Amino acid sequence: ILFRKLFMEVVQKEKEKVLQERKYEKEKIKGMERLELLRRERAEHWYREQGRMIDERVRSERRERTLAQKSYNYAVKMAERERSLDLELERQQLLDSVEHL
């Protein structure tokens, strides 16, 4: 009977030890899952941030190109207007010189 009682105590301690180890393993796995989730969230955030920065850069470059195109178009328009005025002035001078003859 004494041997059986001691044996049962040893078995009970082993069971508790195994249960404790399982609990520890579960906690460890949960912690690792949380870490993995955190890593994944940080990576997603980083990629989103990079994407946002790239989008902003593209928009900025597009804005610059648009402004440059508008500036170029305005310069061309002014040059054409000036040339048109020069031609009109030249035509008027020719008409005046023909009238004098």
Contact map, one row per residue, 1 for C-alpha under 8 A:
11111000000000000000000000000000000000000000000000000000000000000000000000000000000000000000000000000
11111100000000000000000000000000000000000000000000000000000000000000000000000000000000000000000000000
11111110000000000000000000000000000000000000000000000000000000000000000000000000000000000000000000000
11111111000000000000000000000000000000000000000000000000000000000000000000000000000000000000000000000
11111111100000000000000000000000000000000000000000000000000000000000000000000000000000000000000000000
01111111110000000000000000000000000000000000000000000000000000000000000000000000000000000000000000000
00111111111000000000000000000000000000000000000000000000000000000000000000000000000000000000000000000
00011111111100000000000000000000000000000000000000000000000000000000000000000000000000000000000000000
00001111111110000000000000000000000000000000000000000000000000000000000000000000000000000000000000000
00000111111111000000000000000000000000000000000000000000000000000000000000000000000000000000000000000
00000011111111100000000000000000000000000000000000000000000000000000000000000000000000000000000000000
00000001111111110000000000000000000000000000000000000000000000000000000000000000000000000000000000000
00000000111111111000000000000000000000000000000000000000000000000000000000000000000000000000000000000
00000000011111111100000000000000000000000000000000000000000000000000000000000000000000000000000000000
00000000001111111110000000000000000000000000000000000000000000000000000000000000000000000000000000000
00000000000111111111000000000000000000000000000000000000000000000000000000000000000000000000000000000
00000000000011111111100000000000000000000000000000000000000000000000000000000000000000000000000000000
00000000000001111111110000000000000000000000000000000000000000000000000000000000000000000000000000000
00000000000000111111111000000000000000000000000000000000000000000000000000000000000000000000000000000
00000000000000011111111100000000000000000000000000000000000000000000000000000000000000000000000000000
00000000000000001111111110000000000000000000000000000000000000000000000000000000000000000000000000000
00000000000000000111111111000000000000000000000000000000000000000000000000000000000000000000000000000
00000000000000000011111111100000000000000000000000000000000000000000000000000000000000000000000000000
00000000000000000001111111110000000000000000000000000000000000000000000000000000000000000000000000000
00000000000000000000111111111000000000000000000000000000000000000000000000000000000000000000000000000
00000000000000000000011111111100000000000000000000000000000000000000000000000000000000000000000000000
00000000000000000000001111111110000000000000000000000000000000000000000000000000000000000000000000000
00000000000000000000000111111111000000000000000000000000000000000000000000000000000000000000000000000
00000000000000000000000011111111100000000000000000000000000000000000000000000000000000000000000000000
00000000000000000000000001111111110000000000000000000000000000000000000000000000000000000000000000000
00000000000000000000000000111111111000000000000000000000000000000000000000000000000000000000000000000
00000000000000000000000000011111111100000000000000000000000000000000000000000000000000000000000000000
00000000000000000000000000001111111110000000000000000000000000000000000000000000000000000000000000000
00000000000000000000000000000111111111000000000000000000000000000000000000000000000000000000000000000
00000000000000000000000000000011111111100000000000000000000000000000000000000000000000000000000000000
00000000000000000000000000000001111111110000000000000000000000000000000000000000000000000000000000000
00000000000000000000000000000000111111111000000000000000000000000000000000000000000000000000000000000
00000000000000000000000000000000011111111100000000000000000000000000000000000000000000000000000000000
00000000000000000000000000000000001111111110000000000000000000000000000000000000000000000000000000000
00000000000000000000000000000000000111111111000000000000000000000000000000000000000000000000000000000
00000000000000000000000000000000000011111111100000000000000000000000000000000000000000000000000000000
00000000000000000000000000000000000001111111110000000000000000000000000000000000000000000000000000000
00000000000000000000000000000000000000111111111000000000000000000000000000000000000000000000000000000
00000000000000000000000000000000000000011111111100000000000000000000000000000000000000000000000000000
00000000000000000000000000000000000000001111111110000000000000000000000000000000000000000000000000000
00000000000000000000000000000000000000000111111111000000000000000000000000000000000000000000000000000
00000000000000000000000000000000000000000011111111100000000000000000000000000000000000000000000000000
00000000000000000000000000000000000000000001111111110000000000000000000000000000000000000000000000000
00000000000000000000000000000000000000000000111111111000000000000000000000000000000000000000000000000
00000000000000000000000000000000000000000000011111111100000000000000000000000000000000000000000000000
00000000000000000000000000000000000000000000001111111110000000000000000000000000000000000000000000000
00000000000000000000000000000000000000000000000111111111000000000000000000000000000000000000000000000
00000000000000000000000000000000000000000000000011111111100000000000000000000000000000000000000000000
00000000000000000000000000000000000000000000000001111111110000000000000000000000000000000000000000000
00000000000000000000000000000000000000000000000000111111111000000000000000000000000000000000000000000
00000000000000000000000000000000000000000000000000011111111100000000000000000000000000000000000000000
00000000000000000000000000000000000000000000000000001111111110000000000000000000000000000000000000000
00000000000000000000000000000000000000000000000000000111111111000000000000000000000000000000000000000
00000000000000000000000000000000000000000000000000000011111111100000000000000000000000000000000000000
00000000000000000000000000000000000000000000000000000001111111110000000000000000000000000000000000000
00000000000000000000000000000000000000000000000000000000111111111000000000000000000000000000000000000
00000000000000000000000000000000000000000000000000000000011111111100000000000000000000000000000000000
00000000000000000000000000000000000000000000000000000000001111111110000000000000000000000000000000000
00000000000000000000000000000000000000000000000000000000000111111111000000000000000000000000000000000
00000000000000000000000000000000000000000000000000000000000011111111100000000000000000000000000000000
00000000000000000000000000000000000000000000000000000000000001111111110000000000000000000000000000000
00000000000000000000000000000000000000000000000000000000000000111111111000000000000000000000000000000
00000000000000000000000000000000000000000000000000000000000000011111111100000000000000000000000000000
00000000000000000000000000000000000000000000000000000000000000001111111110000000000000000000000000000
00000000000000000000000000000000000000000000000000000000000000000111111111000000000000000000000000000
00000000000000000000000000000000000000000000000000000000000000000011111111100000000000000000000000000
00000000000000000000000000000000000000000000000000000000000000000001111111110000000000000000000000000
00000000000000000000000000000000000000000000000000000000000000000000111111111000000000000000000000000
00000000000000000000000000000000000000000000000000000000000000000000011111111100000000000000000000000
00000000000000000000000000000000000000000000000000000000000000000000001111111110000000000000000000000
00000000000000000000000000000000000000000000000000000000000000000000000111111111000000000000000000000
00000000000000000000000000000000000000000000000000000000000000000000000011111111100000000000000000000
00000000000000000000000000000000000000000000000000000000000000000000000001111111110000000000000000000
00000000000000000000000000000000000000000000000000000000000000000000000000111111111000000000000000000
00000000000000000000000000000000000000000000000000000000000000000000000000011111111100000000000000000
00000000000000000000000000000000000000000000000000000000000000000000000000001111111110000000000000000
00000000000000000000000000000000000000000000000000000000000000000000000000000111111111000000000000000
00000000000000000000000000000000000000000000000000000000000000000000000000000011111111100000000000000
00000000000000000000000000000000000000000000000000000000000000000000000000000001111111110000000000000
00000000000000000000000000000000000000000000000000000000000000000000000000000000111111111000000000000
00000000000000000000000000000000000000000000000000000000000000000000000000000000011111111100000000000
00000000000000000000000000000000000000000000000000000000000000000000000000000000001111111110000000000
00000000000000000000000000000000000000000000000000000000000000000000000000000000000111111111000000000
00000000000000000000000000000000000000000000000000000000000000000000000000000000000011111111100000000
00000000000000000000000000000000000000000000000000000000000000000000000000000000000001111111110000000
00000000000000000000000000000000000000000000000000000000000000000000000000000000000000111111111000000
00000000000000000000000000000000000000000000000000000000000000000000000000000000000000011111111100000
00000000000000000000000000000000000000000000000000000000000000000000000000000000000000001111111110000
00000000000000000000000000000000000000000000000000000000000000000000000000000000000000000111111111000
00000000000000000000000000000000000000000000000000000000000000000000000000000000000000000011111111100
00000000000000000000000000000000000000000000000000000000000000000000000000000000000000000001111111110
00000000000000000000000000000000000000000000000000000000000000000000000000000000000000000000111111111
00000000000000000000000000000000000000000000000000000000000000000000000000000000000000000000011111111
00000000000000000000000000000000000000000000000000000000000000000000000000000000000000000000001111111
00000000000000000000000000000000000000000000000000000000000000000000000000000000000000000000000111111
00000000000000000000000000000000000000000000000000000000000000000000000000000000000000000000000011111
